[in-house]
């Protein structure tokens, strides 16, 4: 495992677990006929040895408290982040800084004892939800340079080039301060 990325084996387990949870909670254990009705019957040999592949996706942000600081998650939509654990449990955050603090010690917050499988953050420029483990982060904690809601919030970007270009307009900040997602980088979020 490099740069804090989950292993392929863990992703496969997550996909299998998510498939089982979705199938079990929706009651879709039988076949669906042409009109979309569940017949409840399986054809011979169907489903044997096959694994349904379900991609892990970010969820909508709920109107609840941040898993780290207890502020409202939806109070900061331009900064939201979330983590999905291998057991399917999710933690939602008001900011990327709270996500970083959580990521460095997830078991301390009581959401899940399972390993982190996926991370999503809000891209600083576009406001889009992006893969937090593939993102680039700019750690600027000086409120006179860049305004943040509170605390130590890294600025996530989907592309290194966009993050580096953003630094061009900031006095005393260099392109070399853009970092990839890692446990070491996220340690900078801990207060």
Backbone bond lengths (Angstrom), bond angles and torsions (degrees), N, CA, C in turn:
res aa  C-N    CA-C-N  psi(-1)  N-CA   C-N-CA  omega(-1)  CA-C   N-CA-C  phi
1 X - - - 1.456 - - 1.516 108.10 -
2 X 1.352 117.46 130.65 1.453 120.56 179.64 1.517 109.78 -126.17
3 X 1.316 115.19 150.21 1.459 122.49 177.27 1.524 113.17 53.57
4 X 1.326 117.82 31.43 1.444 120.42 175.94 1.526 113.65 74.11
5 X 1.355 118.31 10.86 1.453 120.67 -178.37 1.525 109.48 -79.55
6 X 1.350 118.20 139.81 1.448 120.00 178.04 1.522 110.12 -68.74
7 X 1.303 115.61 152.32 1.456 119.75 -179.77 1.521 110.23 -73.97
8 X 1.333 115.66 160.77 1.464 121.42 178.10 1.525 108.98 -60.74
9 X 1.334 117.58 -39.36 1.458 121.23 -179.45 1.522 110.12 -61.55
10 X 1.332 118.19 -42.36 1.462 120.70 178.58 1.518 110.75 -66.37
11 X 1.315 117.68 -38.42 1.472 119.71 178.15 1.524 110.01 -64.37
12 X 1.341 117.76 -39.84 1.460 120.78 178.43 1.522 110.58 -62.48
13 X 1.337 116.87 -42.38 1.453 120.82 177.69 1.519 110.49 -62.27
14 X 1.319 117.26 -41.97 1.459 121.29 178.50 1.525 110.28 -61.75
15 X 1.323 116.82 -45.44 1.458 120.82 -179.83 1.523 109.92 -60.70
16 X 1.328 117.60 -45.30 1.456 121.40 179.55 1.524 110.78 -62.83
17 X 1.332 117.66 -46.24 1.462 122.08 180.00 1.517 110.56 -62.03
18 X 1.325 116.86 -45.98 1.465 120.44 179.79 1.517 110.64 -61.26
19 X 1.328 117.77 -39.90 1.464 121.50 179.02 1.519 110.65 -62.54
20 X 1.326 116.35 -43.59 1.464 120.60 -179.64 1.524 110.98 -65.34
21 X 1.308 117.03 -42.29 1.468 120.97 179.83 1.520 110.24 -64.17
22 X 1.338 117.28 -46.62 1.464 120.75 -179.67 1.519 110.45 -61.91
23 X 1.324 117.25 -47.03 1.456 120.47 -179.13 1.521 111.50 -63.50
24 X 1.315 116.99 -42.16 1.458 120.86 -178.41 1.513 113.16 -69.67
25 X 1.325 117.92 -39.22 1.460 119.83 -176.24 1.516 112.82 -81.44
26 X 1.308 118.57 -22.62 1.454 119.56 179.67 1.519 112.19 -95.54
27 X 1.335 117.25 -9.51 1.455 120.06 179.27 1.509 113.01 75.46
28 X 1.294 118.66 18.58 1.459 122.20 -176.79 1.522 110.49 -92.37
29 X 1.300 116.65 57.60 1.453 119.39 -177.98 1.522 112.53 -94.24
30 X 1.319 118.03 -10.76 1.459 121.63 178.25 1.508 110.25 -104.82
31 X 1.350 115.36 -172.29 1.460 121.03 177.63 1.518 110.35 -80.29
32 X 1.294 115.72 156.04 1.454 122.94 173.69 1.520 107.00 -108.12
33 X 1.369 117.07 126.05 1.460 118.89 -179.76 1.529 109.94 -80.58
34 X 1.313 117.11 -177.68 1.465 122.00 -174.82 1.525 112.62 -60.42
35 X 1.336 117.65 -27.07 1.452 120.15 179.08 1.522 112.13 -89.85
36 X 1.331 117.90 2.49 1.451 121.33 178.42 1.514 113.54 89.72
37 X 1.339 118.14 6.63 1.466 120.64 179.45 1.517 109.71 -86.32
38 X 1.310 116.73 145.42 1.460 122.76 -179.77 1.526 108.62 -82.49
39 X 1.342 117.09 114.99 1.457 120.64 -179.30 1.517 112.06 -80.61
40 X 1.338 116.96 -22.22 1.458 120.06 -179.89 1.516 113.11 79.49
41 X 1.327 117.78 -3.70 1.458 120.55 -178.40 1.522 109.98 -108.56
42 X 1.332 114.78 148.74 1.457 120.45 175.20 1.512 108.20 -115.96
43 X 1.314 114.88 143.22 1.449 118.87 175.65 1.513 108.91 -77.88
44 X 1.322 116.61 154.65 1.446 122.05 -178.37 1.522 110.85 -56.25
45 X 1.344 115.74 129.77 1.452 121.89 177.76 1.513 114.16 82.43
46 X 1.337 117.58 -8.80 1.462 120.60 -177.68 1.522 110.80 -71.99
47 X 1.307 115.85 135.97 1.454 120.72 175.28 1.516 113.85 82.52
48 X 1.324 117.95 -9.27 1.457 119.75 -179.46 1.516 109.74 -79.38
49 X 1.333 115.84 122.74 1.451 120.88 177.60 1.516 114.13 75.10
50 X 1.334 117.44 3.51 1.460 120.43 179.47 1.518 109.40 -102.31
51 X 1.313 116.20 140.31 1.460 121.26 172.90 1.510 108.24 -114.40
52 X 1.325 116.58 127.14 1.450 120.32 175.92 1.525 107.35 -76.36
53 X 1.315 116.84 129.52 1.453 121.14 -179.17 1.526 108.82 -96.14
54 X 1.312 115.86 118.69 1.452 121.60 177.25 1.518 107.44 -119.28
55 X 1.311 116.57 124.67 1.458 121.19 178.85 1.530 109.52 -74.21
56 X 1.294 116.43 137.07 1.461 120.68 173.23 1.517 107.51 -72.65
57 X 1.301 117.06 130.30 1.451 122.84 -177.64 1.527 109.62 -126.94
58 X 1.322 116.91 153.89 1.471 118.60 174.48 1.524 109.49 -67.96
59 X 1.322 115.47 149.17 1.462 121.56 178.75 1.523 109.45 -98.96
60 X 1.315 115.98 163.51 1.463 119.96 172.54 1.519 108.05 -64.60
61 X 1.306 116.26 147.50 1.463 120.55 -179.01 1.526 109.68 -78.78
62 X 1.319 116.97 124.26 1.466 120.51 -178.88 1.524 111.47 -81.13
63 X 1.304 115.85 161.00 1.455 121.87 176.29 1.528 107.02 -86.06
64 X 1.326 115.23 77.87 1.462 121.66 -179.51 1.514 109.22 -143.24
65 X 1.320 115.44 179.80 1.468 120.83 -178.44 1.518 111.36 -81.72
66 X 1.323 115.06 147.17 1.460 122.83 174.96 1.528 108.84 -59.86
67 X 1.327 116.64 140.05 1.465 121.72 -179.06 1.519 113.02 -66.34
68 X 1.346 118.26 -13.87 1.457 121.48 -177.63 1.525 112.38 -108.23
69 X 1.331 116.80 -53.38 1.468 119.06 -169.68 1.528 114.26 -109.24
70 X 1.310 117.99 -6.00 1.462 124.67 178.15 1.528 114.22 71.86
71 X 1.349 118.52 7.18 1.468 119.41 171.05 1.526 107.57 -72.03
72 X 1.311 117.25 163.62 1.459 120.46 178.58 1.519 111.80 -68.54
73 X 1.313 117.28 128.32 1.467 121.37 -179.77 1.515 110.58 -59.80
74 X 1.318 117.74 -44.94 1.460 120.53 -175.35 1.526 113.25 -80.07
75 X 1.333 117.41 -0.72 1.469 120.33 177.27 1.529 112.16 -71.70
76 X 1.342 117.23 -17.87 1.466 121.64 -176.52 1.532 110.30 -131.55
77 X 1.325 118.18 64.47 1.469 120.13 -174.33 1.532 114.45 -60.79
78 X 1.320 117.94 -25.07 1.468 120.24 179.21 1.524 112.61 -79.05
79 X 1.323 117.05 -4.50 1.459 121.35 -176.49 1.529 113.40 -124.55
80 X 1.323 118.82 -2.41 1.466 122.25 -173.35 1.518 113.58 -55.60
81 X 1.319 114.31 150.81 1.457 122.63 176.46 1.523 107.77 -148.84
82 X 1.329 116.01 161.56 1.465 120.31 176.56 1.514 110.43 -153.10
83 X 1.327 114.04 155.29 1.460 121.96 178.42 1.512 108.56 -127.58
84 X 1.320 116.09 138.23 1.455 122.91 174.86 1.524 107.16 -111.61
85 X 1.324 115.64 126.78 1.462 120.77 177.00 1.532 109.61 -88.38
86 X 1.312 116.32 162.44 1.460 121.43 -179.54 1.524 112.97 -61.56
87 X 1.320 118.12 -23.71 1.468 121.01 178.95 1.521 112.68 -87.71
88 X 1.338 117.49 4.22 1.451 121.79 178.30 1.517 114.47 92.84
89 X 1.328 118.32 -7.92 1.467 121.20 177.71 1.527 109.20 -72.73
90 X 1.324 115.30 144.77 1.459 121.10 179.81 1.519 110.43 -119.55
91 X 1.314 114.56 149.20 1.459 121.78 171.88 1.524 106.15 -123.12
92 X 1.335 116.00 132.79 1.454 121.92 -178.82 1.515 109.42 -113.05
93 X 1.344 116.08 144.73 1.465 121.60 -173.85 1.520 110.89 -131.65
94 X 1.328 114.50 146.82 1.464 119.75 177.06 1.525 110.46 -73.28
95 X 1.332 117.79 -29.29 1.465 120.93 -177.64 1.531 111.59 -143.04
96 X 1.321 114.75 165.33 1.467 121.01 175.67 1.532 110.71 -66.33
97 X 1.325 117.16 -26.93 1.465 120.57 177.68 1.516 111.77 -67.29
98 X 1.335 116.96 -41.72 1.472 119.96 176.79 1.528 109.90 -66.29
99 X 1.355 116.80 -38.53 1.462 119.34 176.20 1.522 110.19 -60.50
100 X 1.342 117.74 -42.78 1.458 121.26 -179.92 1.515 112.17 -63.22
101 X 1.326 116.90 -42.57 1.468 120.71 178.02 1.525 110.13 -63.25
102 X 1.327 116.96 -41.15 1.466 121.86 178.80 1.527 110.43 -64.92
103 X 1.339 116.07 -45.89 1.466 121.37 -175.75 1.531 111.95 -58.55
104 X 1.313 117.78 -33.84 1.464 120.22 -177.84 1.520 112.40 -72.51
105 X 1.342 117.64 -20.76 1.458 121.32 -178.73 1.527 110.81 -155.53
106 X 1.336 117.74 64.06 1.467 120.41 -171.89 1.524 115.11 -61.62
107 X 1.301 118.05 -33.86 1.468 120.02 -177.49 1.528 112.29 -68.08
108 X 1.318 117.14 -19.20 1.472 121.73 179.48 1.519 112.79 -68.45
109 X 1.322 117.80 -18.42 1.458 120.70 -173.71 1.529 113.76 -100.94
110 X 1.325 117.71 -2.37 1.458 121.25 172.72 1.515 117.07 73.28
111 X 1.324 119.31 14.89 1.464 120.44 178.97 1.525 110.04 -80.55
112 X 1.334 116.69 -45.86 1.456 121.37 -177.37 1.526 109.89 -161.74
113 X 1.324 115.32 150.16 1.465 120.61 173.87 1.530 111.41 -93.82
114 X 1.332 116.62 -6.41 1.466 120.89 -179.43 1.534 109.82 -76.29
115 X 1.322 115.71 156.26 1.462 121.20 177.89 1.531 111.02 -64.97
116 X 1.311 115.06 156.28 1.463 121.18 175.81 1.522 107.97 -73.66
117 X 1.319 115.98 130.85 1.461 121.09 179.83 1.524 111.80 -103.89
118 X 1.327 117.19 -43.29 1.461 121.81 -176.19 1.521 109.87 -138.70
119 X 1.322 115.41 152.62 1.468 122.43 177.01 1.523 107.26 -136.31
120 X 1.333 116.11 134.67 1.462 121.07 174.39 1.513 109.01 -128.32
121 X 1.311 115.96 142.95 1.466 122.56 178.77 1.524 108.21 -134.94
122 X 1.323 115.69 169.08 1.457 121.54 177.58 1.522 108.63 -98.61
123 X 1.334 115.98 121.40 1.452 121.59 179.38 1.528 109.05 -59.54
124 X 1.320 116.48 129.98 1.462 122.12 -173.96 1.527 112.83 -61.09
125 X 1.330 117.47 -37.01 1.469 120.00 -177.11 1.523 113.22 -89.13
126 X 1.319 117.46 -41.78 1.467 119.92 -172.54 1.524 113.80 -93.90
127 X 1.329 117.97 -22.23 1.458 120.65 -175.55 1.514 113.19 77.21
128 X 1.327 117.15 5.09 1.463 122.10 179.29 1.523 110.16 -80.93
129 X 1.328 116.84 149.63 1.460 121.53 173.64 1.522 107.36 -79.17
130 X 1.325 116.49 126.41 1.468 121.70 -177.30 1.527 110.17 -128.07
131 X 1.321 115.97 163.92 1.462 122.10 177.12 1.524 108.36 -67.77
132 X 1.306 116.40 113.82 1.456 121.36 -176.65 1.511 114.12 -68.69
133 X 1.334 117.19 -23.37 1.457 120.01 179.90 1.525 111.96 -82.82
134 X 1.316 117.11 -15.68 1.462 121.47 175.62 1.526 112.01 -102.04
135 X 1.326 116.09 -3.69 1.470 120.78 -175.16 1.528 111.78 -77.97
136 X 1.323 113.28 165.14 1.463 122.66 174.01 1.520 106.47 -112.52
137 X 1.321 116.28 141.31 1.461 121.18 -174.17 1.514 110.93 -123.12
138 X 1.313 113.87 139.20 1.448 121.04 174.96 1.527 106.10 -114.01
139 X 1.317 115.69 119.63 1.463 121.59 -177.23 1.524 109.33 -97.71
140 X 1.326 115.64 95.37 1.459 121.93 177.70 1.521 105.90 -121.36
141 X 1.315 116.31 112.12 1.456 119.42 -176.74 1.522 112.66 -108.55
142 X 1.315 116.88 11.39 1.458 121.96 178.38 1.529 108.61 -92.55
143 X 1.348 118.22 109.21 1.466 120.64 -176.87 1.524 113.46 -64.75
144 X 1.323 117.59 -14.97 1.464 119.38 176.77 1.532 111.53 -77.83
145 X 1.337 116.43 -20.70 1.459 120.27 177.98 1.524 111.31 -90.41
146 X 1.318 116.38 -47.54 1.462 121.79 -178.04 1.523 108.53 -142.94
147 X 1.314 115.42 129.90 1.457 120.84 -179.26 1.534 110.31 -79.45
148 X 1.317 116.09 134.92 1.461 122.24 174.53 1.521 108.32 -133.02
149 X 1.335 118.27 159.40 1.463 120.43 -178.32 1.527 113.12 -58.04
150 X 1.313 118.16 -46.39 1.465 123.16 -179.82 1.520 108.03 178.48
151 X 1.303 115.70 158.16 1.463 119.43 174.44 1.508 114.79 72.47
152 X 1.312 114.76 -156.34 1.458 123.21 -174.16 1.520 109.51 -106.18
153 X 1.311 116.25 87.95 1.460 121.60 -175.43 1.520 112.18 -106.62
154 X 1.333 117.20 114.71 1.460 118.11 173.76 1.529 109.34 -71.78
155 X 1.307 115.37 153.65 1.460 121.43 -179.97 1.528 107.91 -98.90
156 X 1.341 118.34 108.21 1.468 121.16 -177.82 1.532 112.20 -81.52
157 X 1.315 115.62 141.20 1.461 123.03 176.03 1.524 108.05 -135.07
158 X 1.317 116.64 143.07 1.460 120.90 177.70 1.527 111.37 -71.01
159 X 1.332 117.08 -31.55 1.466 121.10 -175.64 1.525 111.24 -122.71
160 X 1.319 115.49 137.97 1.467 120.92 177.00 1.526 111.32 -58.42
161 X 1.324 116.31 -42.58 1.463 120.08 -177.27 1.526 111.37 -58.72
162 X 1.342 117.12 -43.56 1.468 120.24 -179.61 1.522 110.86 -65.97
163 X 1.334 116.59 -38.74 1.471 120.02 178.36 1.519 110.46 -65.24
164 X 1.334 116.97 -42.52 1.466 120.52 179.63 1.520 111.38 -66.78
165 X 1.332 117.38 -39.19 1.462 120.68 177.53 1.528 110.53 -63.77
166 X 1.319 117.00 -36.02 1.462 120.83 178.84 1.529 110.54 -61.94
167 X 1.327 117.51 -34.98 1.462 120.56 -179.44 1.525 112.32 -68.25
168 X 1.337 116.58 -24.43 1.469 120.11 -177.43 1.522 112.70 -57.66
169 X 1.314 117.46 -30.34 1.450 120.28 -178.40 1.520 114.44 -91.99
170 X 1.326 116.97 7.75 1.461 120.75 -176.56 1.521 111.00 -114.30
171 X 1.288 115.99 119.62 1.465 121.07 -179.58 1.529 110.35 -65.66
172 X 1.314 116.00 129.63 1.456 121.63 176.79 1.525 114.95 81.30
173 X 1.332 117.57 6.26 1.466 121.26 178.70 1.521 107.26 -115.76
174 X 1.340 116.07 132.21 1.463 119.58 -177.74 1.526 111.15 -110.32
175 X 1.305 114.53 162.44 1.467 120.95 177.35 1.529 111.15 -61.71
176 X 1.312 116.67 -26.24 1.462 121.11 -179.48 1.519 113.56 -70.65
177 X 1.333 117.37 -7.33 1.459 120.54 179.52 1.523 113.18 -87.39
178 X 1.325 117.04 1.31 1.463 121.59 176.03 1.529 107.67 -80.91
179 X 1.331 116.77 128.48 1.463 121.45 -176.81 1.516 111.44 -124.24
180 X 1.335 115.79 150.92 1.468 121.89 171.86 1.520 108.83 -78.52
181 X 1.306 115.82 160.59 1.451 122.02 177.27 1.526 109.72 -64.61
182 X 1.317 116.60 131.48 1.467 122.23 175.39 1.524 107.85 -165.25
183 X 1.299 116.07 164.16 1.463 120.01 177.58 1.536 109.77 -62.89
184 X 1.328 117.19 -39.18 1.460 121.37 179.35 1.531 110.48 -62.20
185 X 1.320 116.47 -46.07 1.464 119.54 179.12 1.527 110.73 -63.24
186 X 1.323 117.38 -43.29 1.465 120.74 -177.36 1.537 111.78 -69.06
187 X 1.332 117.48 -21.45 1.465 120.52 174.98 1.525 111.25 -59.91
188 X 1.315 117.60 -23.76 1.464 121.46 179.34 1.529 111.33 -68.87
189 X 1.339 117.42 -14.44 1.473 121.79 -179.97 1.528 111.92 -84.25
190 X 1.322 117.17 -16.24 1.466 120.09 -176.66 1.520 109.14 -72.90
191 X 1.321 115.86 129.89 1.462 121.18 -175.89 1.492 111.38 -74.77
